[in-house]
Structures are given as C-alpha cells and as structure tokens.
C-alpha cells in the first residue's frame, strides 16, 4: 500500500513537472493574445481619430462659406457623422475592457510578472497632494481611482493623479513611483484605461475607472 502511494505521488510530481512548461507557454500565448487584441483596438481608434480630424477640416471650411441651406445641411451631416464616430469609439473601448478581462481571466500559470504593482495605502493622499501642483503647472489634470485586476481577479483599489502638460501632449499618470506617459490625449476614462493597460505588463490590467476630481 505504501509503495503504491509513493509511486502515485512520484507519478503526480513528474506529471506536474511536465505540465509546468506547457502551462507557462499557454500563459505567454494568452498574454500575447491580449497584446495583439489591444494593439488592434488601438489601431481602430487611431483610424477613427483620423476620420474625426478630416471631418473637422471639412466643417471648418464650411464655416467660412456663405451659410446657405445647402451648407447648413452639409454641416449637419458632418456633425451627425462625428456623433456616430464618437459613439462607435466609445463602444469599441468599452468592449475592449470587457474582452481583455475575459482574455486575461484565462491566465492561471503564475508566471513571474514583468510589472510588480506598488499600491501603498496612502495612494489617495499622494494623488491629492500632487493634484494642486499639477493643476497649476499643466494644461489639464485630474484624480482617478480604479481597480487592479490580476488574471481576471480583482486585487485592490488604487488612486492616481493624471495630467496633460499641453493641449496636444499625451496624458501622464503620477503616483508614488513617479510619472508615466500613457500615449493617449483624450480625457475619456475608457481611453485612459486603455492607455494604462497598454503600459502594464504581465497579467495585470485595470478596470472601473472613475473620477475623484478633475
């Protein structure tokens, strides 16, 4: 009986050793899938931004024309298209956050992370202290809170200060570890979430962003 138990345990440990590299590879595949998906969404958002920029140019040209009935109709069509693109972009980002959660939720390998979260309990105090300084020296600033998620499981809440040095520059994130550029110019929370998730590594991602102040 003891011999049989020892053999069973030995076989189990051997099986786990053999499966570990497979699980590791699967986890890397899932993270690669997440990165490809987010890059694809980012590319689609960029295409929509280009369309919006072209529509703005067309609208500005019409503004300088005599405001005839035809011109007014053309302007209305442009505004309708802008509204449609805005809704499409918002839906795209909302869908991305949901899909990323599903993709990352399949990652259970415990692979060492390239990014280790640093979430001190005084994160709100740090963000609040930095906010007045950022507000006085930047084009825009705000404080947002969100949830860190790991492999589809909520970990803890966190707060950061966000700021944009100039009207055309990217939004930056500030916390106890310093400042990081998010490669987004929009103040939309879904857009900011996408910028943070593109920057994060390993199986971490953020969700549930909301404003504390802006």
Backbone torsions as a table, in degrees:
resi	resn	phi	psi	omega
1	UNK	NA	-47.9	179.6
2	UNK	-63.7	-39.6	179.5
3	UNK	-63.3	-43.0	179.8
4	UNK	-63.0	-41.7	179.6
5	UNK	-63.9	-42.7	179.3
6	UNK	-62.3	-41.9	178.8
7	UNK	-64.7	-38.8	179.5
8	UNK	-64.6	-43.9	178.8
9	UNK	-65.3	-39.7	178.7
10	UNK	-61.9	-43.3	179.0
11	UNK	-63.6	-38.2	179.5
12	UNK	-64.1	-46.0	-179.6
13	UNK	-64.2	-39.1	177.8
14	UNK	-62.7	-42.9	-179.9
15	UNK	-63.2	-40.9	178.8
16	UNK	-64.7	-40.2	178.1
17	UNK	-63.1	-37.8	-179.9
18	UNK	-72.4	-33.8	-177.4
19	UNK	-79.7	-24.5	-176.6
20	UNK	-56.6	-49.0	177.9
21	UNK	-61.5	-33.5	178.9
22	UNK	-66.4	-43.0	178.5
23	UNK	-64.4	-39.5	178.0
24	UNK	-59.7	-47.3	179.5
25	UNK	-62.9	-38.5	178.7
26	UNK	-64.7	-41.5	178.6
27	UNK	-62.0	-41.9	178.5
28	UNK	-65.1	-36.8	178.1
29	UNK	-64.2	-40.2	-179.6
30	UNK	-67.0	-41.9	177.9
31	UNK	-65.6	-37.2	176.3
32	UNK	-64.8	-39.1	177.0
33	UNK	-61.7	-43.5	177.3
34	UNK	-59.2	-46.4	-178.0
35	UNK	-63.9	-41.4	178.5
36	UNK	-63.4	-42.5	-179.0
37	UNK	-62.2	-46.1	-178.1
38	UNK	-68.1	-35.2	176.2
39	UNK	-65.1	-37.5	178.0
40	UNK	-65.7	-43.5	177.8
41	UNK	-64.3	-40.6	178.8
42	UNK	-60.9	-41.1	178.2
43	UNK	-64.6	-40.7	178.0
44	UNK	-64.3	-40.0	177.4
45	UNK	-63.9	-39.1	178.2
46	UNK	-63.9	-39.0	177.5
47	UNK	-63.5	-42.0	177.7
48	UNK	-64.7	-37.7	178.1
49	UNK	-63.8	-38.5	177.3
50	UNK	-63.6	-42.6	178.1
51	UNK	-61.7	-41.9	178.5
52	UNK	-63.5	-40.2	179.1
53	UNK	-63.7	-40.7	178.7
54	UNK	-66.9	-38.6	178.1
55	UNK	-65.1	-36.4	178.5
56	UNK	-64.1	-41.0	178.7
57	UNK	-62.6	-44.9	178.4
58	UNK	-61.3	-42.8	-178.6
59	UNK	-65.3	-42.9	179.7
60	UNK	-62.1	-36.5	177.8
61	UNK	-65.7	-41.4	179.4
62	UNK	-66.7	-30.9	179.0
63	UNK	-62.2	-30.5	-178.5
64	UNK	-86.8	-3.9	178.9
65	UNK	-89.1	159.7	171.6
66	UNK	-57.1	132.9	-172.3
67	UNK	-81.9	72.8	177.5
68	UNK	-81.1	174.9	178.5
69	UNK	-61.1	-41.0	-178.8
70	UNK	-65.8	-39.5	179.2
71	UNK	-66.7	-42.6	178.4
72	UNK	-61.3	-39.5	178.2
73	UNK	-65.9	-40.9	179.2
74	UNK	-64.3	-39.1	178.4
75	UNK	-65.3	-40.2	178.9
76	UNK	-63.6	-40.7	178.3
77	UNK	-62.4	-39.4	178.9
78	UNK	-65.6	-44.7	179.9
79	UNK	-63.5	-37.8	176.8
80	UNK	-63.3	-40.2	179.9
81	UNK	-68.4	-38.2	177.4
82	UNK	-61.6	-43.6	179.1
83	UNK	-63.5	-39.9	179.1
84	UNK	-65.2	-43.5	178.9
85	UNK	-64.4	-40.3	178.4
86	UNK	-60.6	-43.1	178.4
87	UNK	-66.1	-39.4	178.7
88	UNK	-63.8	-40.9	-179.7
89	UNK	-66.5	-43.1	179.4
90	UNK	-63.1	-41.6	178.9
91	UNK	-66.9	-37.3	179.2
92	UNK	-61.6	-44.0	-179.6
93	UNK	-70.4	-38.8	178.2
94	UNK	-64.4	-41.0	177.7
95	UNK	-65.6	-37.2	179.6
96	UNK	-61.6	-45.8	-179.2
97	UNK	-60.9	-38.0	178.8
98	UNK	-69.5	-44.4	-177.4
99	UNK	-68.9	-37.3	177.4
100	UNK	-61.4	-39.4	177.5
101	UNK	-60.1	-41.0	179.7
102	UNK	-68.0	-42.0	-179.0
103	UNK	-64.6	-50.5	-177.5
104	UNK	-67.8	-29.3	179.8
105	UNK	-62.1	-18.1	179.2
106	UNK	-86.8	-1.9	-176.2
107	UNK	-92.0	109.5	-176.0
108	UNK	-129.3	20.3	-170.2
109	UNK	-84.7	-17.4	-176.9
110	UNK	71.6	27.3	178.3
111	UNK	-60.9	139.9	176.7
112	UNK	-55.2	136.7	-174.7
113	UNK	-88.1	144.8	173.2
114	UNK	-80.0	-22.8	179.0
115	UNK	-120.6	122.1	177.2
116	UNK	-105.4	121.5	-177.2
117	UNK	-69.5	143.1	175.8
118	UNK	-123.4	99.5	-172.5
119	UNK	-120.2	76.1	179.1
120	UNK	-62.8	152.1	-177.3
121	UNK	-66.5	-19.6	-178.6
122	UNK	-96.3	27.0	-177.3
123	UNK	-60.5	-38.5	178.8
124	UNK	-64.5	-42.9	179.5
125	UNK	-62.9	-40.4	179.4
126	UNK	-64.0	-46.0	179.8
127	UNK	-64.6	-41.3	-178.9
128	UNK	-66.8	-38.7	178.6
129	UNK	-66.3	-37.9	-177.7
130	UNK	-77.1	-26.3	-172.3
131	UNK	-56.0	-49.3	-179.8
132	UNK	-59.4	-40.9	179.2
133	UNK	-63.6	-44.2	-179.5
134	UNK	-67.3	-37.7	-178.8
135	UNK	-64.1	-36.1	-176.8
136	UNK	-81.3	-16.2	-174.1
137	UNK	-119.2	4.5	-177.2
138	UNK	-132.2	163.0	179.2
139	UNK	-63.5	-39.4	-178.3
140	UNK	-150.6	149.8	175.7
141	UNK	-154.4	162.1	179.6
142	UNK	-167.7	169.6	175.4
143	UNK	-122.0	128.7	-179.2
144	UNK	-127.7	149.3	173.6
145	UNK	-116.5	155.4	178.9
146	UNK	-159.6	176.7	179.0
147	UNK	-110.9	131.1	171.3
148	UNK	-81.2	133.4	177.2
149	UNK	-120.3	144.2	178.9
150	UNK	-130.6	115.2	178.1
151	UNK	58.2	34.5	179.0
152	UNK	88.6	-2.9	-178.9
153	UNK	-112.0	132.4	178.2
154	UNK	-66.0	135.2	-179.4
155	UNK	-102.5	-63.7	-179.8
156	UNK	-164.6	165.8	177.1
157	UNK	-84.3	159.4	-177.6
158	UNK	-154.1	153.1	177.6
159	UNK	-132.1	143.5	-179.7
160	UNK	-140.6	158.8	169.6
161	UNK	-93.5	140.6	178.1
162	UNK	-121.2	143.0	179.2
163	UNK	-151.7	157.9	179.9
164	UNK	-132.0	111.2	-174.5
165	UNK	-58.1	-44.2	178.9
166	UNK	-134.1	171.4	-176.8
167	UNK	-62.2	-31.4	-175.7
168	UNK	-103.3	-3.0	-178.2
169	UNK	-83.7	168.9	177.7
170	UNK	-74.7	158.1	174.3
171	UNK	-77.0	141.9	177.9
172	UNK	-116.6	152.3	176.9
173	UNK	-110.2	137.9	178.6
174	UNK	-129.1	132.2	172.9
175	UNK	-147.9	-163.3	-175.4
176	UNK	-63.1	-22.8	-177.2
177	UNK	-89.9	-6.2	179.8
178	UNK	124.0	-160.0	-177.6
179	UNK	-111.2	145.4	177.8
180	UNK	-138.9	136.6	179.4
181	UNK	-82.0	135.3	-173.8
182	UNK	-103.4	2.2	178.2
183	UNK	54.8	31.2	174.1
184	UNK	-131.1	143.3	176.7
185	UNK	-105.8	-14.2	-177.9
186	UNK	-79.8	151.4	175.1
187	UNK	-97.8	5.4	177.2
188	UNK	-66.3	133.8	-174.9
189	UNK	-63.0	-36.2	177.3
190	UNK	-64.4	-38.4	178.1
191	UNK	-65.9	-43.8	179.7
192	UNK	-64.5	-40.1	176.9
193	UNK	-59.9	-40.3	178.8
194	UNK	-63.9	-41.5	178.8
195	UNK	-62.3	-41.7	178.3
196	UNK	-66.3	-44.0	-178.1
197	UNK	-66.8	-32.7	175.8
198	UNK	-66.7	-29.5	-178.8
199	UNK	-83.0	-34.5	-178.3
200	UNK	-65.3	150.9	177.8
201	UNK	-118.0	177.5	179.7
202	UNK	65.4	-150.0	-177.4
203	UNK	-104.7	27.9	173.9
204	UNK	-92.0	145.5	169.4
205	UNK	-155.0	164.1	-178.0
206	UNK	-113.4	155.3	177.7
207	UNK	-153.7	170.4	175.5
208	UNK	65.5	36.5	179.4
209	UNK	-65.8	139.7	174.1
210	UNK	-150.2	153.0	-178.8
211	UNK	-80.6	135.0	168.3
212	UNK	-92.5	-39.7	176.2
213	UNK	-164.1	150.7	173.9
214	UNK	-159.6	NA	NA
